Amino acid sequence: MPLLHSAHFRFYPSATEADRERVFALAQTLAKDCGGVEAGILYFDFGENGDKRKGIEVVEYVFFVDDDALQAFRRHPKHAVFAEAMSKIADWTVGDRWCPFL
């Protein structure tokens, strides 16, 4: 069953514009760099949140074919580079939901 992975990011006050640009650049190719559709990544989106009332500045949505694809994505070296860069400039929460409607 397909799985939706959602991450909501809040940048630290110390995050610079250059820091933000770097992680946005990394995110632009992250799905492809981690294997794309062949690796079970059905959809990937990383962008500014339209509603910043709660302080969430960036939202990431990824649809995977299954949990194995999500776990492979989490273990991928390119994802590790992205996560390491984000850990220095932001905090985030993650949620995963099964999507029977896909």
Beta strands, then each sheet from edge to edge (+ up, - down):
strand 1: 3-11
strand 2: 41-48
strand 3: 58-64
strand 4: 90-98
sheet 1: 2+ 3- 1+ 4-
end
